[in-house]
Amino acid sequence: MKTTFRWYGLGNDTIPLAHIKQIPSMTGVVWALHDIPAGEVWPEERIAEVKSQVEPYGLSIDVVESVNIHESIKLGSPDRDVYIENYKTTLRSLGKYGVKVVCYNFMPVFDWIRTDLFKEADDGSTALFYEHARIDGIDPKILVKQFMENSKDLTLPGWEPDRLKHLDKLFDLYKDMTEDKLRENLKYFLEQIIPVAEEAGIRMAIHPDDPPFSVFGLPRIVKCHEDFQKIVDMVDSPANGITLCSGALGPNLENDLPQMIRTFHKRIPFAHIRNIKVFDNGDFYETSHLTRDGSLDIAEIVKAYHEVGFDGYWRPDHGRHIWDEKCRPGYGLYDRALGIMYVEGLWDAYEKGRK
């Protein structure tokens, strides 16, 4: 199991590479070119630049999160082939520089949704929070405005201002979209992309919908075990994989995460591990990684990865904001580093038990 850490790039992250390197078990950063709009080709010289920045610290750039999917591909618009060809070009370039995994998502309009970026807990820490009552009936534009005002002037992937300023148009384009239609558009994308990924030595890893249920009436097709089965069956290839994110799937407590790991482990090149606390009304907030702090059995999740001999990449997902750290929402250093040590401690314990 290879430990990685999401890093947003020089000048766009509060955490220096030197600090990431000091986290025990660290092997590489999970990165992206966040200033390149979805659908555009990633310049090869920019990819080379990131590699040259990261490798002096003994870290890899093996995992990219994300090469975003243009809305025309999700919508199945007549111009989607143009953007698919651009995507292929980017994959070939990434493979040339040693990238092994590309995480992506197929969520319409928003990549993820929360209602509070800094919800305060009893201990004074803050974390991302989702409240159903604030979503019901709210104008999505108000939510976007709140996100922009609270982003601490750092980019929020999936909440790009240039794209979201056309929110009314986007929602209009999706008004007749169903899960079946969206799934057909994903299949069309994968049938063209996966052969190129195979040639480039890259495994594609789709991220679950976050949260795993419809918000603002938008369809969701990556939310449960059944959805994963349909996706891996679309193109029978190890390159057609899954990013198993416990926190994204977790708000639906019927999702049996250890069982998903045991079923799909050959198709999981990348894992996100984090805990959440789910309330009786469905609201949830993000806790420490400790099993006892949330609703997910992180110890059992890590045990499942150990049992199947998982040797892919993993990263701690969203962390709390602790010790007065000033950071991008969900992406501070301290709590994510604590999460790594908890997960690595569990892994060590299972290793000792096996021996």
Secondary structure, DSSP 8 states (H G I E B T S, - for coil): -EEEEE---TTS-SS-HHHHHTSTTEEEEEE--TTS-TTS---HHHHHHHHHHHGGGT-EEEEEE-----HHHHHT-TTHHHHHHHHHHHHHHHHHTT--EEEE---SS-S---SEEEEE-TTS-EEEEE-HHHHTT--HHHHHHHHHHTSTTS--TT--HHHHTTHHHHHHHTTT--HHHHHHHHHHHHHHHHHHHHHHT-EEEE---SSSS-STT----SSSHHHHHHHHHHS-STTEEEEEEHHHHTTSTT--HHHHHHHHGGG-SEEEE--EEE-TTS-EEE--S-GGGSSS-HHHHHHHHHHTT--SEEEE----B-TT---STT--SHHHHHHHHHHHHHHHHHHHHH-
